[in-house]
Amino acid sequence: MISEWYTSQKKPIVDFRKLLQERLEKTNPRRKLAIDETTKLSKLEGIAEKLKRGDNVQNRQLQTWLSEDEYAQVDIEWQEKLEIREELKDKPDDLKRYEEKLKKATFFYNRAEDLYIEIRNDIKNGKSFFASSI
């Protein structure tokens, strides 16, 4: 045991993660998954990847690959999410007034900017007409 430690100390640690993984595998070996478990794992990883990308996953697909308890938990969490969304729709009156004023201000700012560009273009065109008449 001491000699093993001594030889490991003499060797430079090239990849600490690899060494750590090897030690974990020695102390906690994992069992091999059966074919159906491997299939289920790959399908669940695919579903997780879709969700991370923001894609939709059909309920039918979730029911197929999740257990009844897991699917029930997903349904409960979805209902909670819907309740939160519903609560967020109820905005305070002050916030509603602020949003309305901001909307008007943005509208008038854009309108003024368009008028400014239009007037500036008219001035440029007027100068060119004046220059061509001389």
HUSULLIN-V960941 format. One record per backbone hydrogen bond with DSSP energy under -1.0 kcal/mol. CO is the residue of the C=O (numbers start at 1). NH is the residue of the N-H. E is the energy in kcal/mol with one decimal. If there is no record, write none. Layout:
BEGIN
CO/NH/E
CO/NH/E
END
This chain:
BEGIN
1/5/-2.0
2/6/-2.7
3/7/-2.6
4/8/-2.0
5/9/-1.8
6/10/-1.5
7/11/-1.5
12/14/-1.0
15/19/-2.1
16/20/-2.6
17/21/-2.7
18/22/-2.4
19/23/-2.2
20/24/-2.4
21/25/-2.3
22/26/-1.9
23/27/-2.3
24/28/-2.8
34/38/-2.6
35/39/-2.3
36/40/-2.4
37/41/-2.6
38/42/-2.4
39/43/-2.4
40/44/-2.6
41/45/-2.3
42/46/-2.0
43/47/-2.3
44/48/-2.6
45/49/-2.2
46/50/-2.1
47/51/-2.3
48/52/-2.2
49/53/-1.8
50/55/-2.4
58/62/-1.9
59/63/-2.9
60/64/-1.8
61/65/-1.8
62/66/-2.1
67/71/-2.8
68/72/-2.4
69/73/-2.2
70/74/-2.1
71/75/-2.3
72/76/-2.4
73/77/-2.5
74/78/-2.2
75/79/-2.2
76/80/-2.1
77/81/-2.1
78/82/-2.3
79/83/-2.1
80/84/-2.2
81/85/-2.3
82/86/-2.2
83/87/-2.3
84/88/-2.1
85/89/-1.1
89/91/-1.4
92/96/-2.0
93/97/-2.6
94/98/-2.3
95/99/-2.6
96/100/-2.1
97/101/-2.4
98/102/-2.6
99/103/-2.1
100/104/-2.1
101/105/-2.7
102/106/-2.4
103/107/-2.1
104/108/-2.8
105/109/-2.4
106/110/-2.3
107/111/-2.2
108/112/-2.6
109/113/-2.4
110/114/-2.2
111/115/-2.2
112/116/-2.5
113/117/-2.2
114/118/-2.4
115/119/-2.9
116/120/-2.5
117/121/-2.3
118/122/-2.1
119/123/-2.4
120/124/-2.0
121/125/-2.5
122/126/-2.6
123/127/-2.2
124/128/-1.8
125/129/-2.1
126/130/-2.5
127/131/-2.5
128/132/-1.9
129/133/-1.4
END
